[in-house]
Amino acid sequence: MTNCLFCRITSGELPAHKVAETENLVAFLDLHPIRPGHTLIVPRAHHVWFEDMPAPLAAEVMEMCQHIARAQKKLYEVERVAMFFTGIHVPHVHAHVLPMHHVHDVTSAAYMKDGPEGYSVPTSLAAEDMTGIARELAAAL
């Protein structure tokens, strides 16, 4: 993918602040971090969606995420590190790993109705709705 930003970074065509790399992965700092140390883990092979990655590659991504998370915990003296896939801005699978200094460093607006220092519990669905959703999702698997 000659026009893919992350393919260009993993190939070395574009610079990045790399923190780790293997034969299949490159980890580098996010240009727009939520917190200092916010790292992206990107496969060298182009896959748009995380569910399209081969399972062994996904396992490699997860292993690197854990390795980076352990380092972030020590370096930034935080209790927890967040890891998530979004794929919103760049259509190339990438994992985010970032040290969490605040409960809302990574959150949904549904958890913030009481403000940034609070923690709101979103509305629950009715038990019968949950049962139906679980049944549908299990059947889809």
CNS distance restraints for C-alpha pairs under 8 A (distance, minus, plus):
assign (resid   1 and name CA) (resid   7 and name CA) 6.47 0.50 0.50
assign (resid   1 and name CA) (resid  46 and name CA) 7.14 0.50 0.50
assign (resid   2 and name CA) (resid   7 and name CA) 7.18 0.50 0.50
assign (resid   2 and name CA) (resid   8 and name CA) 6.96 0.50 0.50
assign (resid   3 and name CA) (resid   7 and name CA) 7.78 0.50 0.50
assign (resid   3 and name CA) (resid   8 and name CA) 7.38 0.50 0.50
assign (resid   4 and name CA) (resid   8 and name CA) 6.21 0.50 0.50
assign (resid   4 and name CA) (resid  90 and name CA) 7.78 0.50 0.50
assign (resid   4 and name CA) (resid  91 and name CA) 7.62 0.50 0.50
assign (resid   4 and name CA) (resid  92 and name CA) 7.46 0.50 0.50
assign (resid   5 and name CA) (resid   9 and name CA) 6.33 0.50 0.50
assign (resid   5 and name CA) (resid  90 and name CA) 7.17 0.50 0.50
assign (resid   6 and name CA) (resid  10 and name CA) 6.02 0.50 0.50
assign (resid   6 and name CA) (resid  42 and name CA) 7.22 0.50 0.50
assign (resid   6 and name CA) (resid  90 and name CA) 7.57 0.50 0.50
assign (resid   6 and name CA) (resid  92 and name CA) 6.60 0.50 0.50
assign (resid   7 and name CA) (resid  11 and name CA) 6.03 0.50 0.50
assign (resid   7 and name CA) (resid  44 and name CA) 6.52 0.50 0.50
assign (resid   7 and name CA) (resid  45 and name CA) 7.59 0.50 0.50
assign (resid   7 and name CA) (resid  46 and name CA) 6.72 0.50 0.50
assign (resid   7 and name CA) (resid  92 and name CA) 7.93 0.50 0.50
assign (resid   8 and name CA) (resid  12 and name CA) 6.28 0.50 0.50
assign (resid   8 and name CA) (resid  13 and name CA) 5.05 0.50 0.50
assign (resid   8 and name CA) (resid  14 and name CA) 5.58 0.50 0.50
assign (resid   9 and name CA) (resid  13 and name CA) 5.83 0.50 0.50
assign (resid   9 and name CA) (resid  14 and name CA) 4.71 0.50 0.50
assign (resid   9 and name CA) (resid  15 and name CA) 6.17 0.50 0.50
assign (resid   9 and name CA) (resid  16 and name CA) 6.57 0.50 0.50
assign (resid  10 and name CA) (resid  14 and name CA) 7.99 0.50 0.50
assign (resid  10 and name CA) (resid  25 and name CA) 7.86 0.50 0.50
assign (resid  10 and name CA) (resid  26 and name CA) 6.20 0.50 0.50
assign (resid  10 and name CA) (resid  42 and name CA) 7.67 0.50 0.50
assign (resid  10 and name CA) (resid  43 and name CA) 7.83 0.50 0.50
assign (resid  10 and name CA) (resid  44 and name CA) 5.56 0.50 0.50
assign (resid  11 and name CA) (resid  44 and name CA) 7.42 0.50 0.50
assign (resid  16 and name CA) (resid  28 and name CA) 6.20 0.50 0.50
assign (resid  16 and name CA) (resid  29 and name CA) 7.25 0.50 0.50
assign (resid  17 and name CA) (resid  28 and name CA) 5.23 0.50 0.50
assign (resid  17 and name CA) (resid  29 and name CA) 5.54 0.50 0.50
assign (resid  18 and name CA) (resid  26 and name CA) 7.16 0.50 0.50
assign (resid  18 and name CA) (resid  27 and name CA) 5.73 0.50 0.50
assign (resid  18 and name CA) (resid  28 and name CA) 4.02 0.50 0.50
assign (resid  18 and name CA) (resid  29 and name CA) 6.52 0.50 0.50
assign (resid  19 and name CA) (resid  27 and name CA) 5.60 0.50 0.50
assign (resid  19 and name CA) (resid  28 and name CA) 5.29 0.50 0.50
assign (resid  19 and name CA) (resid  29 and name CA) 7.23 0.50 0.50
assign (resid  20 and name CA) (resid  26 and name CA) 6.08 0.50 0.50
assign (resid  20 and name CA) (resid  27 and name CA) 5.06 0.50 0.50
assign (resid  20 and name CA) (resid  28 and name CA) 7.03 0.50 0.50
assign (resid  21 and name CA) (resid  25 and name CA) 5.48 0.50 0.50
assign (resid  21 and name CA) (resid  26 and name CA) 4.31 0.50 0.50
assign (resid  21 and name CA) (resid  27 and name CA) 5.92 0.50 0.50
assign (resid  22 and name CA) (resid  26 and name CA) 6.47 0.50 0.50
assign (resid  24 and name CA) (resid  43 and name CA) 5.73 0.50 0.50
assign (resid  24 and name CA) (resid  44 and name CA) 5.44 0.50 0.50
assign (resid  24 and name CA) (resid  45 and name CA) 7.25 0.50 0.50
assign (resid  24 and name CA) (resid  57 and name CA) 7.72 0.50 0.50
assign (resid  25 and name CA) (resid  41 and name CA) 6.75 0.50 0.50
assign (resid  25 and name CA) (resid  42 and name CA) 5.61 0.50 0.50
assign (resid  25 and name CA) (resid  43 and name CA) 4.41 0.50 0.50
assign (resid  25 and name CA) (resid  44 and name CA) 5.46 0.50 0.50
assign (resid  25 and name CA) (resid  61 and name CA) 7.28 0.50 0.50
assign (resid  26 and name CA) (resid  41 and name CA) 5.80 0.50 0.50
assign (resid  26 and name CA) (resid  42 and name CA) 5.35 0.50 0.50
assign (resid  26 and name CA) (resid  43 and name CA) 6.40 0.50 0.50
assign (resid  26 and name CA) (resid  44 and name CA) 6.86 0.50 0.50
assign (resid  27 and name CA) (resid  39 and name CA) 6.52 0.50 0.50
assign (resid  27 and name CA) (resid  40 and name CA) 5.46 0.50 0.50
assign (resid  27 and name CA) (resid  41 and name CA) 4.30 0.50 0.50
assign (resid  27 and name CA) (resid  42 and name CA) 6.21 0.50 0.50
assign (resid  28 and name CA) (resid  39 and name CA) 5.49 0.50 0.50
assign (resid  28 and name CA) (resid  40 and name CA) 5.44 0.50 0.50
assign (resid  28 and name CA) (resid  41 and name CA) 6.71 0.50 0.50
assign (resid  29 and name CA) (resid  33 and name CA) 7.68 0.50 0.50
assign (resid  29 and name CA) (resid  37 and name CA) 6.55 0.50 0.50
assign (resid  29 and name CA) (resid  38 and name CA) 5.88 0.50 0.50
assign (resid  29 and name CA) (resid  39 and name CA) 4.37 0.50 0.50
assign (resid  29 and name CA) (resid  40 and name CA) 6.03 0.50 0.50
assign (resid  30 and name CA) (resid  38 and name CA) 5.74 0.50 0.50
assign (resid  30 and name CA) (resid  39 and name CA) 5.40 0.50 0.50
assign (resid  30 and name CA) (resid  40 and name CA) 5.95 0.50 0.50
assign (resid  33 and name CA) (resid  37 and name CA) 7.45 0.50 0.50
assign (resid  33 and name CA) (resid  38 and name CA) 5.29 0.50 0.50
assign (resid  33 and name CA) (resid  39 and name CA) 7.96 0.50 0.50
assign (resid  34 and name CA) (resid  38 and name CA) 6.47 0.50 0.50
assign (resid  34 and name CA) (resid  98 and name CA) 7.65 0.50 0.50
assign (resid  34 and name CA) (resid 105 and name CA) 6.80 0.50 0.50
assign (resid  35 and name CA) (resid  98 and name CA) 6.84 0.50 0.50
assign (resid  35 and name CA) (resid  99 and name CA) 6.85 0.50 0.50
assign (resid  35 and name CA) (resid 100 and name CA) 7.53 0.50 0.50
assign (resid  35 and name CA) (resid 101 and name CA) 7.93 0.50 0.50
assign (resid  35 and name CA) (resid 105 and name CA) 7.82 0.50 0.50
assign (resid  36 and name CA) (resid  98 and name CA) 7.95 0.50 0.50
assign (resid  36 and name CA) (resid  99 and name CA) 7.85 0.50 0.50
assign (resid  37 and name CA) (resid  72 and name CA) 7.16 0.50 0.50
assign (resid  37 and name CA) (resid  98 and name CA) 6.22 0.50 0.50
assign (resid  37 and name CA) (resid  99 and name CA) 6.87 0.50 0.50
assign (resid  38 and name CA) (resid  96 and name CA) 6.95 0.50 0.50
assign (resid  38 and name CA) (resid  97 and name CA) 5.82 0.50 0.50
assign (resid  38 and name CA) (resid  98 and name CA) 4.30 0.50 0.50
assign (resid  38 and name CA) (resid  99 and name CA) 6.85 0.50 0.50
assign (resid  39 and name CA) (resid  96 and name CA) 5.75 0.50 0.50
assign (resid  39 and name CA) (resid  97 and name CA) 5.19 0.50 0.50
assign (resid  39 and name CA) (resid  98 and name CA) 6.19 0.50 0.50
assign (resid  40 and name CA) (resid  94 and name CA) 6.18 0.50 0.50
assign (resid  40 and name CA) (resid  95 and name CA) 5.47 0.50 0.50
assign (resid  40 and name CA) (resid  96 and name CA) 4.74 0.50 0.50
assign (resid  40 and name CA) (resid  97 and name CA) 6.37 0.50 0.50
assign (resid  41 and name CA) (resid  61 and name CA) 6.75 0.50 0.50
assign (resid  41 and name CA) (resid  64 and name CA) 7.62 0.50 0.50
assign (resid  41 and name CA) (resid  65 and name CA) 7.23 0.50 0.50
assign (resid  41 and name CA) (resid  94 and name CA) 5.48 0.50 0.50
assign (resid  41 and name CA) (resid  95 and name CA) 5.06 0.50 0.50
assign (resid  41 and name CA) (resid  96 and name CA) 6.58 0.50 0.50
assign (resid  41 and name CA) (resid  97 and name CA) 7.81 0.50 0.50
assign (resid  42 and name CA) (resid  61 and name CA) 7.77 0.50 0.50
assign (resid  42 and name CA) (resid  92 and name CA) 7.78 0.50 0.50
assign (resid  42 and name CA) (resid  93 and name CA) 6.51 0.50 0.50
assign (resid  42 and name CA) (resid  94 and name CA) 4.72 0.50 0.50
assign (resid  42 and name CA) (resid  95 and name CA) 6.73 0.50 0.50
assign (resid  43 and name CA) (resid  47 and name CA) 7.86 0.50 0.50
assign (resid  43 and name CA) (resid  57 and name CA) 7.78 0.50 0.50
assign (resid  43 and name CA) (resid  61 and name CA) 7.56 0.50 0.50
assign (resid  43 and name CA) (resid  93 and name CA) 7.22 0.50 0.50
assign (resid  43 and name CA) (resid  94 and name CA) 7.22 0.50 0.50
assign (resid  46 and name CA) (resid  92 and name CA) 6.10 0.50 0.50
assign (resid  46 and name CA) (resid  93 and name CA) 7.56 0.50 0.50
assign (resid  47 and name CA) (resid  52 and name CA) 6.47 0.50 0.50
assign (resid  47 and name CA) (resid  53 and name CA) 6.18 0.50 0.50
assign (resid  47 and name CA) (resid  92 and name CA) 5.50 0.50 0.50
assign (resid  47 and name CA) (resid  93 and name CA) 5.69 0.50 0.50
assign (resid  48 and name CA) (resid  52 and name CA) 7.27 0.50 0.50
assign (resid  48 and name CA) (resid  87 and name CA) 7.67 0.50 0.50
assign (resid  48 and name CA) (resid  91 and name CA) 5.07 0.50 0.50
assign (resid  48 and name CA) (resid  92 and name CA) 4.30 0.50 0.50
assign (resid  48 and name CA) (resid  93 and name CA) 5.15 0.50 0.50
assign (resid  49 and name CA) (resid  53 and name CA) 7.10 0.50 0.50
assign (resid  49 and name CA) (resid  87 and name CA) 7.07 0.50 0.50
assign (resid  49 and name CA) (resid  91 and name CA) 7.52 0.50 0.50
assign (resid  49 and name CA) (resid  92 and name CA) 6.80 0.50 0.50
assign (resid  49 and name CA) (resid  93 and name CA) 5.28 0.50 0.50
assign (resid  50 and name CA) (resid  58 and name CA) 7.63 0.50 0.50
assign (resid  50 and name CA) (resid  85 and name CA) 7.27 0.50 0.50
assign (resid  50 and name CA) (resid  93 and name CA) 5.36 0.50 0.50
assign (resid  50 and name CA) (resid  94 and name CA) 7.54 0.50 0.50
assign (resid  53 and name CA) (resid  57 and name CA) 6.35 0.50 0.50
assign (resid  53 and name CA) (resid  58 and name CA) 6.11 0.50 0.50
assign (resid  54 and name CA) (resid  58 and name CA) 6.35 0.50 0.50
assign (resid  55 and name CA) (resid  59 and name CA) 6.16 0.50 0.50
assign (resid  56 and name CA) (resid  60 and name CA) 6.37 0.50 0.50
assign (resid  57 and name CA) (resid  61 and name CA) 6.30 0.50 0.50
assign (resid  58 and name CA) (resid  62 and name CA) 6.24 0.50 0.50
assign (resid  59 and name CA) (resid  63 and name CA) 6.15 0.50 0.50
assign (resid  60 and name CA) (resid  64 and name CA) 6.24 0.50 0.50
assign (resid  61 and name CA) (resid  65 and name CA) 6.13 0.50 0.50
assign (resid  61 and name CA) (resid  95 and name CA) 7.58 0.50 0.50
assign (resid  62 and name CA) (resid  66 and name CA) 6.23 0.50 0.50
assign (resid  63 and name CA) (resid  67 and name CA) 6.28 0.50 0.50
assign (resid  64 and name CA) (resid  68 and name CA) 6.14 0.50 0.50
assign (resid  65 and name CA) (resid  69 and name CA) 5.98 0.50 0.50
assign (resid  65 and name CA) (resid  83 and name CA) 7.24 0.50 0.50
assign (resid  65 and name CA) (resid  95 and name CA) 7.69 0.50 0.50
assign (resid  65 and name CA) (resid  97 and name CA) 6.38 0.50 0.50
assign (resid  66 and name CA) (resid  70 and name CA) 6.20 0.50 0.50
assign (resid  67 and name CA) (resid  71 and name CA) 6.58 0.50 0.50
assign (resid  68 and name CA) (resid  72 and name CA) 6.14 0.50 0.50
assign (resid  68 and name CA) (resid  97 and name CA) 7.37 0.50 0.50
assign (resid  69 and name CA) (resid  73 and name CA) 6.15 0.50 0.50
assign (resid  69 and name CA) (resid  81 and name CA) 5.90 0.50 0.50
assign (resid  69 and name CA) (resid  97 and name CA) 6.64 0.50 0.50
assign (resid  69 and name CA) (resid  98 and name CA) 7.33 0.50 0.50
assign (resid  69 and name CA) (resid  99 and name CA) 7.41 0.50 0.50
assign (resid  70 and name CA) (resid  74 and name CA) 6.56 0.50 0.50
assign (resid  71 and name CA) (resid  75 and name CA) 6.03 0.50 0.50
assign (resid  72 and name CA) (resid  76 and name CA) 5.64 0.50 0.50
assign (resid  72 and name CA) (resid  77 and name CA) 7.56 0.50 0.50
assign (resid  72 and name CA) (resid  78 and name CA) 7.67 0.50 0.50
assign (resid  72 and name CA) (resid  81 and name CA) 7.39 0.50 0.50
assign (resid  72 and name CA) (resid  98 and name CA) 7.51 0.50 0.50
assign (resid  72 and name CA) (resid  99 and name CA) 6.01 0.50 0.50
assign (resid  73 and name CA) (resid  77 and name CA) 5.25 0.50 0.50
assign (resid  73 and name CA) (resid  78 and name CA) 5.07 0.50 0.50
assign (resid  73 and name CA) (resid  79 and name CA) 6.55 0.50 0.50
assign (resid  73 and name CA) (resid  80 and name CA) 6.87 0.50 0.50
assign (resid  73 and name CA) (resid  81 and name CA) 6.89 0.50 0.50
assign (resid  73 and name CA) (resid  99 and name CA) 6.76 0.50 0.50
assign (resid  74 and name CA) (resid  78 and name CA) 7.28 0.50 0.50
assign (resid  76 and name CA) (resid  99 and name CA) 7.02 0.50 0.50
assign (resid  78 and name CA) (resid  99 and name CA) 6.53 0.50 0.50
assign (resid  78 and name CA) (resid 100 and name CA) 6.53 0.50 0.50
assign (resid  78 and name CA) (resid 101 and name CA) 6.31 0.50 0.50
assign (resid  79 and name CA) (resid 100 and name CA) 7.63 0.50 0.50
assign (resid  80 and name CA) (resid  99 and name CA) 6.52 0.50 0.50
assign (resid  80 and name CA) (resid 100 and name CA) 5.81 0.50 0.50
assign (resid  81 and name CA) (resid  97 and name CA) 6.81 0.50 0.50
assign (resid  81 and name CA) (resid  98 and name CA) 5.53 0.50 0.50
assign (resid  81 and name CA) (resid  99 and name CA) 4.44 0.50 0.50
assign (resid  81 and name CA) (resid 100 and name CA) 5.35 0.50 0.50
assign (resid  82 and name CA) (resid  96 and name CA) 7.64 0.50 0.50
assign (resid  82 and name CA) (resid  97 and name CA) 5.64 0.50 0.50
assign (resid  82 and name CA) (resid  98 and name CA) 5.36 0.50 0.50
assign (resid  82 and name CA) (resid  99 and name CA) 6.40 0.50 0.50
assign (resid  82 and name CA) (resid 100 and name CA) 6.50 0.50 0.50
assign (resid  82 and name CA) (resid 106 and name CA) 7.30 0.50 0.50
assign (resid  83 and name CA) (resid  95 and name CA) 6.75 0.50 0.50
assign (resid  83 and name CA) (resid  96 and name CA) 5.40 0.50 0.50
assign (resid  83 and name CA) (resid  97 and name CA) 4.56 0.50 0.50
assign (resid  83 and name CA) (resid  98 and name CA) 6.72 0.50 0.50
assign (resid  84 and name CA) (resid  95 and name CA) 5.62 0.50 0.50
assign (resid  84 and name CA) (resid  96 and name CA) 5.31 0.50 0.50
assign (resid  84 and name CA) (resid  97 and name CA) 6.92 0.50 0.50
assign (resid  85 and name CA) (resid  93 and name CA) 7.44 0.50 0.50
assign (resid  85 and name CA) (resid  94 and name CA) 6.07 0.50 0.50
assign (resid  85 and name CA) (resid  95 and name CA) 4.67 0.50 0.50
assign (resid  85 and name CA) (resid  96 and name CA) 6.16 0.50 0.50
assign (resid  86 and name CA) (resid  94 and name CA) 7.38 0.50 0.50
assign (resid  86 and name CA) (resid  95 and name CA) 7.37 0.50 0.50
assign (resid  86 and name CA) (resid  96 and name CA) 7.94 0.50 0.50
assign (resid  87 and name CA) (resid  91 and name CA) 5.88 0.50 0.50
assign (resid  87 and name CA) (resid  92 and name CA) 6.69 0.50 0.50
assign (resid  87 and name CA) (resid  93 and name CA) 5.96 0.50 0.50
assign (resid  87 and name CA) (resid  94 and name CA) 6.62 0.50 0.50
assign (resid 100 and name CA) (resid 105 and name CA) 5.90 0.50 0.50
assign (resid 100 and name CA) (resid 106 and name CA) 7.71 0.50 0.50
assign (resid 101 and name CA) (resid 105 and name CA) 6.93 0.50 0.50
assign (resid 103 and name CA) (resid 107 and name CA) 7.81 0.50 0.50
assign (resid 104 and name CA) (resid 112 and name CA) 7.93 0.50 0.50
assign (resid 104 and name CA) (resid 116 and name CA) 6.92 0.50 0.50
assign (resid 107 and name CA) (resid 111 and name CA) 6.82 0.50 0.50
assign (resid 108 and name CA) (resid 112 and name CA) 7.20 0.50 0.50
assign (resid 109 and name CA) (resid 113 and name CA) 6.97 0.50 0.50
assign (resid 110 and name CA) (resid 120 and name CA) 7.35 0.50 0.50
assign (resid 110 and name CA) (resid 121 and name CA) 7.71 0.50 0.50
assign (resid 110 and name CA) (resid 122 and name CA) 5.67 0.50 0.50
assign (resid 111 and name CA) (resid 119 and name CA) 5.79 0.50 0.50
assign (resid 111 and name CA) (resid 120 and name CA) 4.67 0.50 0.50
assign (resid 111 and name CA) (resid 121 and name CA) 5.90 0.50 0.50
assign (resid 111 and name CA) (resid 122 and name CA) 6.02 0.50 0.50
assign (resid 112 and name CA) (resid 116 and name CA) 6.04 0.50 0.50
assign (resid 112 and name CA) (resid 118 and name CA) 6.70 0.50 0.50
assign (resid 112 and name CA) (resid 119 and name CA) 5.96 0.50 0.50
assign (resid 112 and name CA) (resid 120 and name CA) 5.71 0.50 0.50
assign (resid 113 and name CA) (resid 119 and name CA) 7.80 0.50 0.50
assign (resid 113 and name CA) (resid 120 and name CA) 6.05 0.50 0.50
assign (resid 114 and name CA) (resid 118 and name CA) 5.28 0.50 0.50
assign (resid 114 and name CA) (resid 119 and name CA) 6.47 0.50 0.50
assign (resid 114 and name CA) (resid 120 and name CA) 5.90 0.50 0.50
assign (resid 115 and name CA) (resid 119 and name CA) 7.58 0.50 0.50
assign (resid 125 and name CA) (resid 129 and name CA) 6.26 0.50 0.50
assign (resid 125 and name CA) (resid 130 and name CA) 6.40 0.50 0.50
assign (resid 126 and name CA) (resid 130 and name CA) 6.35 0.50 0.50
assign (resid 127 and name CA) (resid 131 and name CA) 6.13 0.50 0.50
assign (resid 128 and name CA) (resid 132 and name CA) 6.23 0.50 0.50
assign (resid 129 and name CA) (resid 133 and name CA) 6.15 0.50 0.50
assign (resid 130 and name CA) (resid 134 and name CA) 6.02 0.50 0.50
assign (resid 131 and name CA) (resid 135 and name CA) 6.11 0.50 0.50
assign (resid 132 and name CA) (resid 136 and name CA) 6.15 0.50 0.50
assign (resid 133 and name CA) (resid 137 and name CA) 6.08 0.50 0.50
assign (resid 134 and name CA) (resid 138 and name CA) 5.97 0.50 0.50
assign (resid 135 and name CA) (resid 139 and name CA) 6.11 0.50 0.50
assign (resid 136 and name CA) (resid 140 and name CA) 6.21 0.50 0.50
assign (resid 137 and name CA) (resid 141 and name CA) 6.44 0.50 0.50
